[in-house]
Amino acid sequence: MRLSPLAFSLALMPGLALADDFAVDSRIASATVFPQGASLTRVARVQLPEGRHRLLLSDMPAIDPSGLRLTASGLTLGAVSYRDDLVPPRNAEETAQIEAARNEVEAREAALLEAQDALAAIRDEVEAAKARITFLEGLGQSSGVAQSSPEQLRALLELIGEEGLAARRAVQAAETRARPAKDAVSEAKKDLADAEQALAALLTANDDRAYLVVEVDAAAPFDGELELQYTTEAASWQPAYDLRLTTGDAPGLTMQRGAFVRQATGEDWDDVALTLSTLRPADQAAPGEVWPWLRRILDPDQMPRPVPLAQRSFKAEADTLADTMVAEPVMEEAAGASFDGISVTYDYAQPVDIANGADALRIALGEVTFAPEVFARATPLSDATAFVAAEFTNDSKELILGSGDARFYLDGTFVGQRYLDLIAEGDKAELSFGPIEGLRLERIVQDRQEGDRGVISRSNEQVEAVEITLRNLTDRAWDVRLRDRVPYSEQEDLQITWEATPAPSEEAVDGRRGVLEWRFAMDPRSEQVITLNHRLRWPEGQVLR
């Protein structure tokens, strides 16, 4: 609902405001920030006599009014009007800090002009002295000099020498004074830039504001707060983790948690109670649906022929889809009371200040510890060294969100920064903490044969023999988990056999067919060799892919 332009102007003009209109100020009191978006609570202190009144809030940011909810214990709320365009300009009073910053900018601008004027005056002196030198040089080359007497020539030479020397000394003196004058101009420019930057740091809030008019009815004199709740997409928080792994007889894994909070809501947040939530109201909030699946069979001559790419259009492709799919009703996604029942909230102990569109506030969220199993992860198919790995179960009773700001430390040494995937409560995870340069991997394909097996079998064959060598050049023992692979087939005519020595500890690792894993212990300065052979056979005339 919006006020008409005339009614709104009358309501906002102090000279024409009615007796039951009250202008009130409001501020952000608390914010619950999600990974994307936030729920904000705004309060306005109100003092009213008994009766029906209108509250005028002129410091509202631009919001989606459909999500605005108002409460005021002791008041009966009536109609609410929101307006965010064609609003009168705001003449907000500047704080003493902003006023001082503006005065500093003006003073630095004046100092810069003064320094530039001083430099310009010195340069004028240089030009005047150079003009004198040019005149004197021209005087000595004039045609009348040849008719001068010796006494006149002598006097002329003395004049040129004395005046020329004086002019050159004047140029030198002026250029000497110009050097510090140039430095003064550069310093004045730097001072002005610093002052402008300091002022800009104070003017982070957006000047655009919306207006809210709230009709209320007070059964008795009222002195309390009007509370406004609404949501915004212009705020977010991102987790940041420091993961510290300690090895030895009793390995441990500590996860130090933090968060970066940003907001661009159009106004600065000052002294705001902050809560961080892992809920994601902007994401899917309801389960998907399963629709009937209609399949049809056609004679080969009824099959649609492919359309050349150059002749395709969006409409043609849409028509093709419409012919082969059953139209289903569009489902409207409904918002639920919670995300999925797995969420964590962090209430920060102290109120915070976050400038609009400028600050990235970092706060600490405490730490959790895990009892990891530390081993060496070896993947000779792609790597030349093994890597330190830690496997653990997230028994923290909390959701560990994914983050692009996860820093990894091994026994106190920083080993890298990379993305950390989301780890749900109860999930098992494996993290890497850098290479082990003393655990060297080598994978050699010793024999590969392809060709026709002859007229009797009338089949084709491919044989591959691989030797994997792992050398422990360190002075400590390692538990190793090594992964490699063999091909697999889903066709009866493509026969695959394989053998490995020693036999792998696990096949089809994590449900991935053909992926093998060996688990073994390696003593210091020891070596482990694995042979892995496979054979593929397929009918003659077929092509292996």
N, C-alpha and C positions, 0 to 999 in steps of 0.2 A: 504494500500500500504506500502511496506517495502523496504528499501535500501538493495542492495546486501551487503554481509559482507565486500567485498573489498572496495566498494564505501563508505560505512559508516565509515570504519576505516580511510580512507583517509580524510573524512570530519571532523573527530574528533581529528586527530593527529595534534597538533599545528604546528609542523614543516612542515607538508605537506598541510595544509589548503590553499585553494585558496584565492585570494584577495577579492572575493565577498562573502566569508563566514563570518558570524558574530555570535559569541557566545553571547547569551543574558540570563539574569536571569529573573525568573518569580516568582510570589507569589500569594496566594489566597487573593483576594481583598474583595469579598463579597460572602455570602452563604445564600440561601433560603432553610431552613431545613424543611422537612415534617415529620409527625409522623414516617415514614420509608423512608429514602432516603433524598437526597439533590440535589439541582441545584447549581453548583459552578461557579463563575466567576474569572478567573485568568488573570493577566495583566503582560506584559513584556514591560519595557521601552526600546525603540529602537531609535537609531540615525544612519541614513543611508545617503550615498551620492546618487546622481541620478544614476539610472541604475537598472539592474537586480541582485538580491542577494539571498543568502540562509541564513536563520536564524536558528541557532542551539540551541535548548533548552534542556539542559542536566539535569534539575532538576524537570522533570515531574514525578508525581506518576503514578503507574500502573492504567490505566483507560480503559473503553470500547471505543475504538476510533470511533466506529460507531456513537456515540452520540456527537462527538466533533464538535463544530462550532467556526469559527474564524472570527473576524472583525478587521479592522484597517482603520480608515478614512484617506484617502490620499495615501493608498497603494493598488495596484492590487495584489490579492492573487493568487498564482498558486498551484502547486502540494504540498500535505502534506504527509509526510512519518512518521510513528509511529513505534517505536521498543521498546519491553520490555523484550527481552531475548538476551543472548550472547552480552551484552553490556560491554564496558570497565569499570573498577572499578572507582568509584568516589573518588576524593581526595579533598573533600570540606574542606575549612579552618574552624578550630574550633574557636568558640567565646572565648573571654578572660575568660568568666565565666566557660565554659567547661574545658578550659586549667587549670584554677586554681583548679577546682574540681579534675581533673586527678592528678595534683601535690599533692593535699591534700591526695588522696588515696595512692600515692607512699610514702609520708612521714609517713602515718599511718602504712603502711606495714613495713617500716624500723624500726619504733618505736616498733612494735610488735616483730620483730625478735630480737631487742636489749633486750627487756624485757624477752623474752624466753631464750636468751643466759645467761642473768644474773641469772635467776632461775636455769638453768642447771648447772652453775658453783657452786652455793650454794649446790645443790644436790650432786655434786661430792665431795665437802668437807665433807658432811654428810657420804657418803659411805666410804671415806678414814678414817675418825675417827672411824667408826664402825669396819672397818677392823683391826685397831690398837687394839681395845678392844678385838676382837676375838683372835688376836695373843697373847695378854697378858694373856687371860684366858687359852689358850692352853699351854703357857709357864709354868704356875703354876701347870699343870697336867702332865707334862712330867715325864718319868721314872727316869731321872737322879736326880730329886729333892731329892729322898730318901737318896742318898749317900752324900748329901751336909752337910757341917758342920753347927753348929748353926749360926755362923757369916754369912756364905753364905746364909742360909735361910732367916736370918734377912734382909740382903741386897736385896735379891730377892723380899721379901714381900714389902719392901719400894719402890722398883722400880715398881712393879706391881701396888701398891696403887697410887703412884704419877702419873705414866704414864696413868693408867686407869682413874684416876680422871680428868686428863687433857683432855683425849680423850672424856670422857662423857661431860665435859664442852664445848668442841669444837662442839659435836653433838648438844647440847642444843642451843649454840650460833648460829649455822648455821640454825637450824630449826626456831629459832626466826627471823632471817633475811629472811627466806624463806616465811614467812607469807605475809609481804608486797610485796615481789617479786611476789608471786602468784596473789595478788590483782592488781599489776601493769600489769601482763599479761592479766588478765580479763578486765581491763580498756582499755588496748591497743586493745584487740579484739573488744570491744564495739565501740571505736573510729574509728576503721577500718570499721566496719559495717555501722556506721553513714556516714562515708565519701563515701563508696560505694553506699549507698542509695541516698545520695545527688547527686552523679554523675549520677546514673540511672534516677533520676528525670529530669535531663537535657537532657538525651539521649532517649526521648520518640519517636522521629521520626524514621521511618523505613529507613534503608540504601538502600533498593531496589528502583531504579528509572528507569523511561523510558526516551527515547530520542525522540524528535520531530524535524523534519527538514521541514521548511516552505519556499517555493520559493515565493519571492515577487518582484514586479516591482515598483520602485519609479520614477514617472515622474519628480520629483524635489527633492532636499535634504529634508529628512524627519526627524522630531524629534517629536515622539509621542508614543502612546501605542498600542501594539498588545493585543487584548482581546480574551480570550479563554473561551468558555462556554461548560460545560459537566455535566453529572449527575453521582451520586454515590449512592450505596446502604449502604455505610458504615458510615452513619450518621443518627441521629434520635433525636426527642424530645418527652418528655412525660410531660403532664400537671400535676401540683400539686395544690391542693386546700386546703384552710383553710375555713371551713364553720362555721360561728358564728351565732347562733340563740339566740336572746334575747326575753324573754317572758314578760308578764305584760300586762298593758292596751293597749300598742301600740307595738305589737311584730314586730321584724324585722329580716331579714336574710341577712347577708353580706357574699359574696363569694370573698375571697382574692385569686387571681390567680397567679400562678408562673409556671415555666417550668424548667425541667432538660434537658440539651442539651449534647449529646455525639457524638464523631466522632472518627473513626478509619480508616482514609483515607490514612494512611501511612506517613503523615507529620503533623507537628504542625501548628495550625492556630494562626497567630500572627496579631493583629490589624485588624481583619476582621469585616466588616459591616454585621450584623446578622439580618435576617428576618425569623420569624417563620410562617408557613402556616398550616392551617388545611386541605388543599387539600391532597388527598391520590392517587398520580399517580401510586403507586404500586398496588392499588386495582382495582376492576372492574371499567372500565371507559365507558362502553357501556351497554345498556339494554340487558336483555336476550331475547331469541327468543321462540316462541310457534310453535311447530311442530305438524303435523297431528298425530292423535292418532288412530291407527288401532286396532280394537278388533275383535276376532274370536270366534266362538263357535265350540265345538267338541263333538262327541259322547263320552259317558263315557269310552268306551273301547279304545278310541284314546288318552285319557289323558296320558301324560308321567308319568311313575312310578318314585317315588323318588329313587335316587341312594344312597346306604349306604355311610355314611360319610367316612369310611375307603377306599372306592373305588373312591372317588371324586378326581378330579385333576383340576388345573386351566384351562386346555384345555377343559375338559368335561363341566365345568360350562360355559365357553365362547361359546362352541357349542350350549348349551341349550339356552343361551340368543340370539344367532344368529338365532335360529329357531323360536323364539317367538317375536322378535322385528323387526321393519322395519329399514333398514340402512338409515341414514340421512347424508347429506354432513356435513363436519366439518366446523364450522364457525370460522373465524379468528377474534379475538377481536381487535377492532380498538380503538386507543387512541383518546379521545376527547379534545376539547380546554380547558375544565375545568372539575372539578370532577362531581358536580351535581348542581352547581349554589349556593350552600350554603357553604360558606367558610369564614374564617377570617384570616387575616395576621397581624402579630405583628412585627413592625419595632423597634428594640432595639436602644435606643438613642446613646449608646456609643459602639465603636468597642470593640471586645472581643478577648481574648486569650484562646484557648482550646487545650490542649496537646493531641497528638495522643494516643488513647486507654487508657488514664489515667484519664482525668478530667471528672467530671460530673458537668458542669456549671449550677448553678441555677440563674435564673433571675426573676424579678418581672414583672407581666403583668397587674398590676392594680387590681381594684376590682369592683364588680357590686353588687347592692342591690335589694332585692325583698320584697314585702309585703306579708308575709306568713299567712296562717290560721293555728294556732297552736291548737292541740287537743291531746287526749290520744288514741293511737291505741291499741285495746285489741283483742287478739287471744287466747281465753281460750282452744282451741283445742290443742295448743302446748306450751303455756306460762303460767307461774304462776303470772306474773305481766304485767301491761300495759306499753307502751313505749311512750315517747314524740315524736310526729310526727309534721312535718311542710309540708303543701301542698302549692305549689306556681306555677305560670306560668312563663316560661322563656320569659320575655318580654325585654330581654337585647339587642335584635337584633343581637345576636351572638350565635354561636354553642358552647355548653359546651361539650367538649370531655370527653369520659370515662377515668378514671384514677384509678390506684391501690394505689395512694398516695393522699387520701382525708382524712383530719383530721377534726373531728367534735367537736365543743365547744358549751356548753349550758350555757348561762349567764356567760361566761368567764372561765368555767371549762372544761378541756379536757375530753371527754367522749369516745373516741375511734378513730381508723383508719380502714377504709375498702374501698372497691371498690365503685366508683361512676359511674353509667351508663351514657352513652351519652344522653344528653338532647338537642333536636333540638330547634331552635328558635320557640316560640309559643306553645311548648309542656307543658303539666302539669306534675309535678313531686311531689312525696312524699318522704321525707327523714326522717330518724329516728335519734333521739339524745339521746338515752340511756333509760334505764328502769326507771319507777316510782315505787319505792319499796313500796310506800304507797297505790298503787292501786292494790289490790290483786284479783286474778282470781281463780275461782273454778268451775270445770265442772264435774258433777257426773251423770253417767248413772244409773237412778233409777230403770228401769224395762226393761228387755230384754227377750222376749219369742219367742221360735221357736217350731214348731211341726205341726202335722197333725190336721187340723181343723175338721176332721170327714168325714163320708160317704156322707153326704148331699152336702156339697160344693165341696168336692173332690179337695181341694186346699191347698197349704202350705202357711205359713204366718210367718213373722218376725215383731215384734213390739219393738220399742225402745223409751224410755222416758228419756230426758236429762234435768237436771236443772243446769243453769248457774248462778253463784252468783258473783257479782262484788262489792267489798267493798272499799270505799274511806276513808282511814285512815288518809289522810292529812288534813291540815287546809285551803286548797284552793279548789275552785270549778274547775271542769274539764268538758270540752266538750269531750264526749267519742264516738268513732266509734268502734263498736264491730262486728267481723265477725265470722260466724260459717257456717255449711253446713248441707244439707240433701241430701240423694241419689237421683239420677234421672235415668230415663230409656228411652231407644230408642226402646223398644220392646212393642208391644201391649199387649202381655200376661203377662208382668211384670208390675203390677199396683202399683203405689207408691202414697200415700197420706201423707200429713203432715200438722201440725198446730203449731203455735207459739203464745205465750203470753208474752209480747205485740207483735204485728205484726211487722215484720222487715220494716225498712224504704226503703230498696231496695232489689230486687231479681235479680239473675243472674248478680252479680257485675262484671263489666268489661267484660261482655259477657260470663262469666263462669257459666254454668248452675248448679243450686243447691247451689251456694254460696250466703249467705244472709248477710245483714249488718243492724245493728241497730245504730241509732244516737240519743243520748240523753245527757242531762246535769246532772251532779251529784254535789250536794252540799257537803260541807265539812262534814266528819263523817257520810256519808250516805251509803245506800246499794241499789243495783238494782238486781232483780231476773228475769231471763228469763227462761221460760219452752219451750222446743222444742221436739215435738213428731213426729215420722213418722211410717208408716205401709207399708210393702211390701207384696204383694200377687202374687203367681205364680202357674201354674197348677201342679198337682201331677205328680210325675215322672221326673220333671225338677230339675236342680241343680242351686242354686243361686251362682253367682260369683260376 
